[in-house]
């Protein structure tokens, strides 16, 4: 759809809701892609959004919620009456229900769960108890399971009787269980449908399929799907009984979502996703919660410059090199942070392995620090014709690079050891430290070499 068409789509939706033509609005939404739907709904004001959701069937509202980013979907559910929100949740798959309930305000979540049938509420609580980045938090509990002595004809007839129940599910496999209830094998739908009705499915299944436990990490799941061309993996409990299925698409979405979340945190967007359709004060306060502490950190770094005001006044060229040393060291430190966060995520290092990480980083820092220091020393000498200035700049660059890679490697380890998110706090801590250290080193070296840096 062209940009003009997209613009017309959300304006048409606004017009239809404004004239209370809800059937027309619902038909228009059905024609839109997921991205167009999210954009159109986000452009409606709050009253129009509420009116649109209230007029739709529970199934229609669920389809709309399913198309939206999670943060927007949660906002819509929180504004609904608990009974209405419960009806909408019942139209979603089990994993989607749990994901949304987990993100809801606690009081809102409890009110909605109280409106659900006890069995569904208990199922949502059980799934919501898992971390969202493990198999239990990603799995859906809707899957086809039959005993291995069932015939092909019995299974096919059962599927036909329950077609309404399965029509919205992406079903590719039938899971076959032994008499004990443990998973015995997996049967592709293609093999099921092309086999004679009299055969037992136990003779057609692929025995001993690959399974995962509910605590399997997101990275383990991603590796499995990268290695095997499976569309889904069964999740089993400690004794092998199937309890859910993890879909490849859900794992890929979770991996992408985690990367987006880490990027937002390092950029200073805390408290989850932010969209410009969210309330103004909420967006402002969330950003200020990150920006305000950074004022204090930057004042600390600036105080180092203030303490060497006379040196800078005597050698104005230092002001040119201060931000360069600060920025280059920050870049080196951020590279180390990225490696540490990634290795912690993959389990390649433990938070306690500080010495191992430091040794690995300091070796890189020695090489890169020397290279960067020589370059900066050459620039200073060539520009000002003063070898002592080059010595001060180059030495500061070299040492600050060592400091930055050391801190960049160790800060995520330390934060993780104390239960903090390394992606959230590493950046500002590193930036303040490398700024202070870089300013201090260059200005201290320059102060000691001042007689050689100023004309006699």
Helices and strands as residue ranges (DSSP letters): H 3-18, H 22-31, H 34-43, H 46-55, H 58-67, H 70-79, H 82-90, H 94-103, H 106-115, H 118-128, H 135-138, E 145-147, H 152-161, H 163-166, E 173-177, E 183-188, H 189-193, G 201-203, E 206-207, E 211-213, H 218-227, E 232-236, E 242-247, H 248-266, H 280-307, H 309-314, H 318-346, H 354-384, H 387-417, H 422-448, H 450-453
